[in-house]
Amino acid sequence: MAEQSSTQGQLALLRSRVRRGTPKPVAVAAPELPIARVAVDLPLAHLDRPFDYLVTEPMHQQVAPGCRVKVRFAGRDVDGFVLDRVADTEHPGRLSPLRRVVSAEPVLTPEVAAVARLVADRYAGSLADVLRLAVPPRHARVEAEDSKPTQARLDVPLEHLMGRWSAEVGGAAMVARLADRQGPRAVWQALPGADWEGQLAAAAAATLRSGRGSILCVPSSRDATRLGAAVTALLGGDAHIVLTADLGPASRYRAFLAASRGRAQIVVGTRAAAFAPVRRLGLVAVWDDGDDLHAEPRAPYPHAREVLLLRAFQEQTAALIGGHGRSVEGQALVESGWAVSLAPPRSRLRESAPQIHVAGESDRELERDSSVGTARMPRRVFEVVRDALVTGPVLVHVPRYGYQPALACSRCRQPARCVRCIGPLGRPRGGAAPSCRWCGAVVEGWSCQHCRGVELRAPVVGSLRTAEEWGRAFPQTTVVSSGGDHVVDEVPDKPAVVVATPGAEPHADSGYAAAVLLDTWLTSGLPGLRASEEAMRRWVNIGALVRSAGEGGRVVAVGDPADPVLQALVRWDPVGLATRELVGRESARLTPAARLATVTGPADSVAEVMAALDLPRQAEVLGPVEIGDGRARIVVRTGRERGAGLSRALQHLQAARSARKLPPVRVQVDPADLG
């Protein structure tokens, strides 16, 4: 960058050029706040800091905090956001002027800029990476449009809003506090079958009564559509905006501007909405926070729940973390005293939950069906489904999509592999030849490399094959398959068998008459830190779609009756399971009881990292562990109270490697899993 000079020096240079008759004008910094502090969009970690640029006279009226600018950096034009206007700078040299103002629209509010910095520091990333997630790309035509303000009905009685939360102990009081401009913090366990969308809408409406806005984050666009419909039903047709990552560029930017300009105070969306620039923010809420869709797959990999909690801390807002289950992180917030538990009484839970049965748990059932412990679909399952189809649809849950997603040797049970790339073999449809799931090669004349067997078996059956089997078992019944690229949103309230994969379960207006959980061993036995928590989350979400036991609703799980997760499901006790999981995490010093980070990269780079890391006291390094393809990973952990120090150390590490132009490594703080 050019060296800095004072405003008086610029004026002297201008006078000298005028005396020499030089016709070319020279930009003069505005006498008041002549310097712009800019967050420059740079991918280099060692340059993660704001830079000062001179604001020339023609740009003086356009340059405001939050606007987009072009600056000159290292001989090229680079994008940036103005963070602030200041009177002087600490840089001793001469400042370069701003190249141009891309847009005078202040799209980066001070509140979002502050929380973006917190997120970058929390996840050992850079501000530029977080701002790419927080502010969508500019769409000039949309920016020129005149945004219409949303019109919400504010005449909804507070008693009506409080009534939406009457089932939860303390729910009505929370709504009253929101309307009174207070900031309650709660972890909420919703009733099975409850109108959770209407409850979130009521919480946002109570917050709106106090003149404040809300951000409501849900896992998927389908959930955002349903929640948006609930807000519309309560407050009017345009009381909110929907902000999701899968909107087109124009639609997403239009929704973003509506919030930025203060035209909308309720934002409903997926993880893209966590950074929404809502003015006078009063409530942040996240539904089903254990869903992995809330985790951002791009650096620095923040989780929507953590982003919203940082906003609640930064802007002193209310916070609500909800779901039919209970995440371990949510339970940790309750046990720390940061939030209160918001849940219905046990008696109300038992009334609302369906009857849950694990196939093979009774001696009588074992006497009637000796294969109940080994069969994928025991006799009991077909009996329950046959009876339930008289009154409505039945949901069959399968953990895997596809026909036969995995194949193995019938003789030695070893997984079948592709001879070209060692990828797993599967069968995409009935009658098809086995093919590799990695390279797509079709395998003819397969033979096992271990025992030379030539016959294949399917240890895991996918949803498409399952739908085929149910169609043969109930030939007079409609079979609907939902999963993969074909996701069904709703099914009518008439007899049908609905085979669905996780997250693709259609909604039934009157609830399902019954549900069947197949291959529970595959869900609860997955390798990883969160297998039990994830299994419980999936299963209670399915149970919540089924009618209550009083209405005849039943859930049959096919699995080991002694499985502690299935036993917690029978008791409908996700809080108890989360409490036990948290105790185990604390004893093992795993997240959320500790701050964890993984560093992944080429083996030699990871070895350099281990030697260069300047860790806080009592930090521990585990590994390195080879993960294939010449790559390795280390795990660094420390106490929760020293988590900020660990993040800073990792930031310094990435900055040092960036400055020396060393190969980058992937740093992930508190990853969803360690697998």
N, C-alpha and C positions, 0 to 999 in steps of 0.2 A: 504494500500500500504506500501511497505517497506520504511524504512527511507533512505534519500539521503546521498551520500558521494561524495567526490571530485574525479577527475581523478587520482590525486596523491595517494589517499587512495587505489584505485583499483590496481594501480601499486605496491604499497607496499605490498598488500595482495598477489599479484602474486609472488613477489620476496620471500616472506616468505614461500610460498608453494613450490617453486622450491628448496629452501634450505632444506626443509624437505623431498624432494624427491617425492612429490605428483605428480603423472602423469596426473591428470585430469586438462585440460586447463581451464582457466577462461577468459571470454570475457572481452576485454579492450575497453573502449569507444574511438572512433576516436578522435585524438587530435584536429581536426577542426570541429566545430559544432557537438558536440557529443550527443546532446539531440534532440529527436523528440517530437514535440508538436502534440498530437493525439486527434482527435474528436472520442470519443469512442461511439459505438452504444449501448446506455443505455436507457431504457424506463423510467427512473426516472427523474422527472423534477428538483429535487434539485441537480442533478449531471450534469446539462446542462452547462458544461464548458470544455475546453480542459485540458488534463492531459499530464504531461511530462514523457517520458520514455527514458532510456539509449539506445543508438545505439551501439551495440557491433561491434567489428572489422570485423567479417565475413559479417555483413549486411551493412557495411558502403557504399559500392558502389550501393546497391540496394535501400536503403531508400531515397526517394525523395518526395518532397511535392506532394500530390495527390495520392500516392500509397496506396494500401490496406495492412493492417498489422493485426496480432493477438497480443493481449496484455493480461496480467494477471490482472484481476480485481475481487476483493472480492472472491478469490479462484477459479475462473473459467476463461477459455479463452473466450475473447470477440473480436468481429470485430471492426475495426476502420480505419480511414483515417488519414494519416499524413498531417497536415496542414502546418507545417514549420519545418526547422532545426534551432536550436538556440544553442548559446554557453554556456548559463547558465540558471538557473531556480530560481524561487522565493521560491520553496518548500524547507523547511529547513532540511528535512530528506534524507534518501537514496533512490535513484531512482531504480525502477525495470527495468530490460532490456526488450526490445521487445521480444515477444515469437518467432515470425517468420514473414517473409515477405510473404504475400499471393500472391501478384503480384507486380512486379516493374512498371507496367503500370500506369502512372499518370492520373487517370480517374477523379480526382476532381481538376479542374483548380482553381487557386487563385480567378479568377473573379466569378466563380460559388459558391465557398465557401463563398465569401463575400456577394453575393446576397442571399445565403441561410440563412446567419445570419440575414440579413435585413428582409427576409420573416418571419423567426421565431419570431423576435422581433415585427414585424408588426401585426402578428396574434396570439401573446401571446402563442407561441408554443416553442418547443425545436429544436435545430439544428439537432439532430439525426432523428427526424421525417421528417424534410424537406429533409435531405440527402437521406432518403429512397425513396422520390419522385424524387429527382434530378438525382441519379445515379442508373442505373438498375443493377440487380444482375450479378455477373461475370459469363461468359461462357468461360471456359479455352480453348476449342478447337477453338472458334472464335478468342480469343485473340492471339493465335499462328499464325493465318492467316496473310498474307501480304496484307494490305489494298491498293487497287488501288486508285490513286487520280482521282477525277472527272475532266472531261474535258468540260469546258464551252466555247462557242463561245463568244469572246470578241469583235467581229467585227460588232456587231449590232449597226447601227448608233444611236447616241444620239437623233437625230431628230425623229427617228422612236419611240424611247421609250417615248419621250415627247408627240408625237402624240397620244399615247394611253391614255393620260390624258388631252386631249384638251377639253373635255366636262366640266370639273370642273374648276371653276374660281381659278386660282393659281396652278392648277395641274401640268402644264408643268414646271412652275418655281420650284415646289417642286422636280421634277425629276432632273432638272438641278443642284439643290443644293446637292442632293444625290450624283450625279456624281462628284461634286466638294468637296467631303469629308466633307460636312457640316451636321448638325443634325436638320433638320426641324421637328416640331411636329404638327400633324394635326389630326382632327376628321373628317372623310370622309363620306359623304352621297353619295352612288353610284346611278347612274341612273337606273331606272327600266329597266330590260332587258339588261343591260350593261354586257360586258365581264369583270366582276370583277376579275376573275382568271388571265386574261391577264394583267390587270392593276397592280395587285400585283406582277406578274412575271416581268413586266417592271420596277417597283420600285426596286426589288431585283437585276435586271440586271444593273440598273444605279448605285446601291451601289457597285456591283461587279467591275464595271469599275474603281472605286476609290480604289480598293484593299481591300475592306472590305466585311464582310459576313452579312447574314440576317437570321432572324428567322421569319417564317410566320405561325401563329397559326390559325387554323380553328376549328369549333365545332366537326365535325365528320370525320370518316375515309373516307366516301364518298366524303366529301368536299376536304380532303387531296389528294385523287386520282385525282380529277378534277384539283386542283391547281397544282399538280405535272405534269400532262399532259400539262398544259399551260407553265410551266417553261421549260419542255422538248422541246415543239414546238418553244420556243423563243431562248433557249441557248444550246440545244443539249440533247442527250439521257441520259447522266449521270451527268448533271450539278448540281444535288441536291441529297439529301437523304430524305427519308420519315421516320419520327419517330412518331409512335403512340403507345398507350398503349396496343392495341389489337394485335400487332405483337407477334410472338412467341419469346421465350427467346433468341434464337440464332440470329434471324433477328433483333430484337431490339438492342441487344448488338453490332452487327456488324455495324448498322447505327450509334449508339452512338460513337463507336470507330472511325468511319470515320470522325466525327466532332471533336472528341477529338485530333486526330492525325493531324488535319489540312488538311485532304484529301478532305473535302467538306466544302464549305463556305455558302451554302444555305440549310437551314433545313426547311422542310415543315412538319407540323404535328398537332396533337391535343394538349391538355394541357400538355401532356408529353414532348412536344418539348420546352416548355417555359424555361426549365433549360438547354437546349442543349449547350455543351461547344464549341460554335463557336469562332474561333480565329479572332481577329480584327473585332469584331462585330460592324456593322455600322447602322443596321436597325432592329427594332423589330416591328412587325405588327400583329394585331389580327383582324379577320373578324367576324362580327356578335357577338360582345362582350356581348350582352344581353342574349345569349343562355345559359341556365343553365348547358349545357355540359362543359362549361369552368370552372365551380366551382368544385374543388377537393373534393370528398366525404370523404377523409381520413384526419386525423389530420395533421397539424393545419388548414385544410380546406381553402387553398389559392385559389384565383381566378386567372386564367391565365392572365387576363388583368392587374391586380395589380402586378403580378410577372414581367411581361414585362415592366411595367412602372418603377418598382424599378431597373430593369436592365438598362433601358434608363438613369435613374438618376445616377446609379453607374458607368456605362461605357461611359456615355456621347454620347449616340447614338441617331439617329433619331427614332421617334415613330409615328406609324400610326394606328389609331383605325377606322375601317371601317364597313359599313353595309348599307343595304337599308333603315334601320330605324336609330334611334338615341337613345342611352341609356341615362338615366338620368346622370349617371356617366360621359359619354362622353360630355354631354352638360355642366356639371359642370366644366370640364377641359377647355372648350372654354370660359365660362364666367369668369373663374378665370384668364384668359390670359396665362395659361400654354401652350395651343395649339390653333391653328387657325381652323376655320371651313372651310372645303373643300367641296363645293357643287356646282352642276350645277345651272345656272340661272333658275328662275321660269318658264320662257317660254320654256326652254328645257325640264324641268321636265314634263310640261303639254303635250308636244309633245310625250314623251317617255312612259308616263303612260297609262294604259288602261282606258276606260270609266268605272266609278264606280257608281253603282246605289244601293240604299237601297230599298228593296221591301216595298211598301206601303207608300212611301214618297210623292206621288202625289195624288191629289184628283181624277184624272181620273182613276188611278189604283184602288183606293178604290171603285169607282163606278162599275168597271168591275168585281172586285173580292172582295166581302164583307168579306171573310174569310182571307184576306191577313194579318191581324194583329194577327191571332191566328194559322194559318196553319204552319206546319213545312216547307213545300215546296209549296209555293203559285203558282198560275197559271203562274205568270210572270217568275218564275224560269224555268219552263218547256218550255216556249216559247223561252227564250234566249238560252237554251241548244239545243233545236231542230234546231234553226237557225245556231248555232255555229258548230254543228256536220257536217254540210255540208263541212266545210273547214278544220277541224282538231280536235284534242282531246280536251276534256273538263275536267277540274279538279274540283272535288267536295270535299271540305274540311270539315271533321268531327272532333270535338275535342276529342272524345273518341274512343278507339279501343274496339272491341268485338261485341257481338250481342245485348244483352240488359244488359249493365254493372250495372244497378241499377233498382230495382223494388220497388214499393210502393203499398199500399192498395188503391184499386179503390174507396172505400167509404170515408175514412177519410184522404187519401193522406199521411199518415205517412210512413216513410221508412220501408220496410220489413226487418226483422232481423232474424238471425239464433237463434233457441232456445238453441243450445249448447254453442255457444261462443259469441252471440250478434253481429256477423259479418254481413255485408250487403249481401243481396241476389241478385243474378243476374241470367241471362239465357245465357249459352255459345253458344247456337245455336238454330235454329228454331225447335220447337217441343220438346225440352229438358225440363226436370223438373227443377225447380229453385234449385240453389245450392249456398252454402256459398262461398264468395270470400276469406274468411280467412282460414277456416278449410276444405273446399271442401265437406262438408256434403251435400248430396242430400235431399231436403225437399219434402216430400209427404204429401198431405192433410194440407197445410198451412192455418192458420187462424190468423187474426190480433189480437195482444194482447191489442189493444186500443178499437176497436169497434166490434171485432169478425167477421169482414168481411172475405170472403174467395176468393175474386177475386183480381187479381194483375194487375197493369198497369206499363208501362215503361216510367217514366218521362224523361229518357235519353236514346237515341238510339245510338248504337255504329256503327262503320264503316261497320261491316259485315252485319248487318241488313239493313243499308242504301244501300249497294251494291246490296242486294237482291231486295230492292224496286226499285232501278233504273233499274235493269235488267228486272223487270216486266213492267216498264214504257216505256223502249226502247228495246223491245225483239230482234230487228234485229241488235243491236249495242253491240260490245264487252265491257264488264265491267271488269275493272282491280282494284283489291283491294291491297293497299300498307299500311302496318302498322304492329305493333307488331313484331313477329318473321319473317314475310314475307314482306321485304322491296324491292320494285322495284326501280332500279337505273334509267332506261330510258324507255321511251315509244316511239313508232314510230309515225311519223307525219301522222297519218291517223285517221279517226273518231273512237273515243272510249271514254267511260266515265271512268275516273280514280278517284276512291274514296280513299282518303289518310288521314292519321292522322298527327298531327303536327310533322314536322321533317322528315316525310317519303314521301314527295312529289317527285315523279319521275321527271327527267329532260326531256323536249321535245326540240329537236334541233331548231325547228322553233317557239317555244313558243306555249302555249295553246291558242285555239281560244276563250275560255271563262273560267271563274272560278266561283264557287258558294260557298259561305261561309254560312254553316248551323250552327244552334245553337250558334249564336254569343253571346247570353245572357250567355251561359255557360262559354265562354272564358273570356269575359269582367267582368263577375260577380263573378269570383272566389274570395274567401276570401284571403287576403294577400296584402302586401304593393305594389307589382309590377303588379297587375292585369291589369291595363290600359296599362302600358308600354309593358307588355308581349303580350297583345292582339294586339296592334299596330305592334309590331315586327313580329308576326306571319302573320298578314294580309298583310303588305307591302311585306314580302317575297313571299307570294303567288301571289300578284299583279305583282311582278317583273318577275314571270314566264309566264305571259300572254302577248300576243302581244300588241303593242301600239294601242291607239284609232284609229290612222290613218290606221292601218292594220285590223281594225275591232275587236280588243280585248276588251272584256267586263268582268266586275266583278259584280256579284249580291250578295249582303249581305242580309241575312234574319235576321232581328232584329228590334230594336226600332230606328226609324229614328232620334229621339232626343238624342240618345246616343252620348256623346261628342267624344268618340273614333271613332265611325263610321263616324261622321262628319269630324274629322281630316283625316280619310282615304279617304273620298270623295274628300277632298281638296289636298290629298297627302302631308300632312304637319306633318311628324313625328318630325321635329325640334320644331315646335310650341307646340306639345303635350309634348315633353320632357321639354321644357321651363316651361310650366304650372305645370308639375309634380314637377320640381325642386323648384318652388316657394312654392308649398304646402309642400314639404319636409322641406324647410327652416323654414317655420312658425311652423311646428310640431316638429322641431329638430330631424329629421330622416336622415339616411344615404342617399346621400353622404354629406349632409350639416353638419352632426354631426358624431362622432365616436360612434358606438353602439356595444355592446357585450351582448351575452346571456350566462347565466350559468344555466345548466340543470343537474338535478340529483335527488337522493332521497330527500324527503321533509326535513328530518332532516339535511342532508348534506348542502342543500341550505340555511337553517337557520343558520348553522355554518358559511357559506361563507359570509352571510350578516353581521354577527357580526365581522368577521375577516378582511374584505376588507379594505385596506388602500388606499382610492381613492384620486385622485387629486382634487384640489379645483374646486367647481362648478360642480362636477359630481353628477349625479342623479340616484337613484336606483328605478326601477319600479317593483312592485311585492312584494312577490312571487305570482305566479299563478299556481294553480294545473292543471296538464295536463294529469292526469290519472295514474293508476297503482302505486299510492303512490309516484309519481314523481312531481316535481315542477320546475318552471323556473323563474329567475329574468332577467330583462333587465337593463343594466347599460349604461348610455350615458353621453357624455360630448362634449364640443366644438371640432371642428376639430383640432384646434391649440393645444389642450391638449390630442390628441389621443395617442401620444407616452407614456404619463404618465399613461393613462388607461391600455394600453397593458403591461407596466412594472408592474403595480399593479396586474394584472391578472397572469402574470408570477410568481411573488413572492407568490401569493396565491397558485398556483399549486405546487410550490417548497415546501412551508410549509406543504401542505397536503401530498406530497410525502414523505418528511422527517419523518413525524409523522405516516406514513402508514395508513392514513385515506382513506376512499373510494373515488375514483376519481370522479370528476364532469366534464361534457362536457362544455368546454369554446369555444365559437365561436365568432370571431370578425367580424363585418360587415357581418352578414349572409345574404344570398340572400333574405330571408323572415323571418318574425317573427312568422309565423304560426307553 
